[in-house]
Amino acid sequence: MEIKINKSEIYLSSTKDEQEFYDDVRHILQTARNSAYKSVNSIMSRTYWEIGERIVQQEQRGTGRAKYGDYIIRNLSKELSGEFGTGFSIANLKNCRQFYRAFPKDSIGYTACSQLSWSHLRSIMRLDSEEERNYYIQEAIKGSWSVKLLERNIKSGFYRRMLSTQLENSSVENYEFVKDPYVLEFMGLPENYEYKESELERAILSHIQKFLLELGRGFSFVARQMRISTETSDFFLDLVFYNYILKCFVIIDLKTDKLTHQDIGQMDMYVRMFDDLKRAHDDNPTIGIILCTDKDETIVKYSVLNDSRQIFASKYMTVLPTEEELAYELEKNQSMLVDNIRQTKE
């Protein structure tokens, strides 16, 4: 008797135990690939650092340092490209030199060689401020930022926008989680387009993952149009988040116009109501953020925003700002902050 076996039927009849076996082997291989990638990446980054160190050492032997440096790098590129192939262009060798200069051996950047890719480090090392470089290194590692997200955050001034809300010698950590302005270019809304608050809300929710990344570390989405009911009235909060680092709820009120006193009063009421009716006993006080298209210095100065540790107003931008536009916004924020500090001391 001849027995015919259909191979496709054998594959389809795999038991649950067998499928788990196949998945386990896939996981082993994927883990090994990831480990190998990280290991190779770490070795290459440290190699580029050592090449940069050697270039600088050689440059320092020349009397006309700038010209001699260009000569050395140009000739080194020819030597290495012939033997090791691509990857050792003049531009990349200059990156190696800059990498060494930006990150001394005892720096956070040098240590990050084993945790970030060369592309990450190459973007970060171009920043002038050591504090800013260290910030992006730490955040990219903690948040597992892709190279694309890192470059976006650098271009949008993520670090500098966060600093623009800092109070001098302040021990209040909330300021580290509020930026001004917020950049929401990922929503795809035209710059001069007149939209309703409901449209803005829908655009944010359609890109909620990117919005969470723009808010910063520790945020999770809770609800939209959350209803809070009192004995006489119902109120609806645009967006509610929870920050597990601050251990508090964050209410966001969306405005498509310039900030008004009414907006501030409304948020003050929302925060007080939320703390009274929704906040758990082990949560920290609720934070309220009003997102608006612009702020008036006088309104900020003479309202509860001036000394509140729970209510903030931040401008949002629907397109990536130019360096000049960002600098203007940050300078304006710092000026308002200094005035507020001076007024508080007086």
Secondary structure, DSSP 8 states (H G I E B T S, - for coil): ------HHHHHHT--HHHHHHHHHHHHHHHHHHHHHHHHHHHHHHHHHHHHHHHHHHHHTT-SSHHHHHHHHHHHHHHHHHHHH-SS--HHHHHHHHHHHHHS-TTSHHHHGGGTS-HHHHHHHTT-S-HHHHHHHHHHHHHTT--HHHHHHHHHTTHHHHHHTT--TT---GGGGG--SSEE-GGG---TT----HHHHHHHHHHTHHHHHHHH-TTEEEEEEEEEEE-SS-EEEEEEEEEETTTTEEEEEEE-SSB--HHHHHHHHHHHHHHHHHT--TTS---EEEEEESB--HHHHHTSGGGT-SSEEEEEEESS---HHHHHHHHHHHHHHHHHHHHHHH-
